[in-house]
Amino acid sequence: MTSCSPVAARPRRSLTEVTVTVFGPDPLTTEAIRKILGVEAPRTSGDEPPPDVTLVADYRFSTATMRRVHAAAVLAAPIVLLTADVREHSLLSLVSHGVVAVLDRTTTTSADLADAVLSSVNGSAVLSPHLLGNLVAQIRGLQRNVLEPLGYTGPGLSTREVEILRMLAEGVETREIAKTLVYSESTVKKDLASIIGRFNLRNRTQAVAFALRAGVL
């Protein structure tokens, strides 16, 4: 089991400071997990704030497991998945639903489970080396087979946008960029405005800096 460090450092919280909602295959398992983590059952008043993290547990990964993941995703909190035999082709779907940790039920200890919950709520991801490698391979395949043929780079910039930013970085004026790329000047301006808005940038200079940091220029 390995963990990915969070992008930005944040204060480490203890298990007594977090709220956890558990989705289990049956009441007995759900209650056992709550006792392991030392968390209480959620109240049913309807005015409770969302949990800090949700935990989905199952004996074996199945369609029922995915239904629980879907239900947990509604709470918009990081999801820890405790199960066995996770299907590798389901990893992207799990991540897209907010799963940040996948634990093997057959080998995970109580300490492992508690640590995964804390890691999740503190901004880290927990995956076995095997699953992590498979997820990276799937993402690379998605980039190579789907995004690149459509003209999109890793940071989410189209090839045309990259070319515009490259010429902008070289000091070329908008009118000349349009002439060189055989587009109207308004199209170039719209593309630049789209980049600035899409990535919450302030101006063209920041757009060029963003592309440089992303390694596409």
Beta strands, then each sheet from edge to edge (+ up, - down):
strand 1: 2-4
strand 2: 20-23
strand 3: 53-57
strand 4: 79-83
strand 5: 99-104
strand 6: 125-127
sheet 1: 1+ 6-
sheet 2: 2+ 3+ 4+ 5+
end
